[in-house]
Amino acid sequence: MYTHEAVEICPHCMFEHYEKDWNPNKGYRVTCMNCEESILLCDECSHAEDNQERFCDWERETCKCFRDLKVCYNKDNKRR
């Protein structure tokens, strides 16, 4: 699997956060280097191989999306 530097603007502090050597196996939710709030790598998600439709269901109220739901369930479809 390839790796590259992922960049996203933190919506909490507007800092340009970067993840060196990021790959999809690391997940799309990271912690901002500046304010330490949880953020999503939305640009990486919109270009991901498993998201060819560029689907986005991020909810402002919960700050979650379908990527968060995938993490909450294990392979048996049971909550962790």
N, C-alpha and C positions, 0 to 999 in steps of 0.2 A: 504494500500500500504506500502511496506517495505521502509526503508531508510537505507542508509549506507554512508560511507565516500568515495567520488569519488576523484580520484587523476589523474592529467594530468600535463605533462610538458608544460610550457608556451613556445610557439615557438618564442616569442619576447625577453624574458630575460633568458630562460632556468631554471626558478624557478620551483620547484615542488609544484604546486598549489593543494590545497585540499578543498573540499566542505564537511563540516561536515553535517550529516543527509540529504544527497541529495536524491531526488527521481525524477523520470521522469517528474512529474507534475511541477517541478521547471524549467524545460527546460534544454537544452544542451549547451546553450551559457552563459558563466559566465565572470566575471571580475577577472583578475589575482590579487592575493593578494599582489604581489610584485610591478609590473610595472603598474597595473591598465588598461592594454590593454584587449580588448575583446578576449576571447578564446573559443574554443569548447571542450566539453568533448567527444572526439572521441572514446575513449575506451568504455565509457558507451553506446554510440550510437551503436557501433559494437556488443554489447551484449544485446541490447534492445529487448524486446518481439515483438515490432512492426517493427523490422528490422532483421528478421530471415535469410534473404539472405546475411546479413552483407554488404548491399549496401552502397557505399560511392561515392558521386559525388562532393566532396569538390573541389573548384576551387581556385588555387593559386592567380589568378589575382584579384578576387573579395573577396576572403577569406570567401566564403559562400557555403552552401550546402542545401540539401533538407529540413533540419530542419529549416533553416532560412526562406525558402519559406512558410513553414507551419505557421510560426508566422505572416507572412505578410498578410495572408488571414484569414478572419473570416469564420464562419460556412456557410454563404451565398455565399462563393467563391468570395467575393469582397475585394479589397485591403482596408486595414485600413488606 
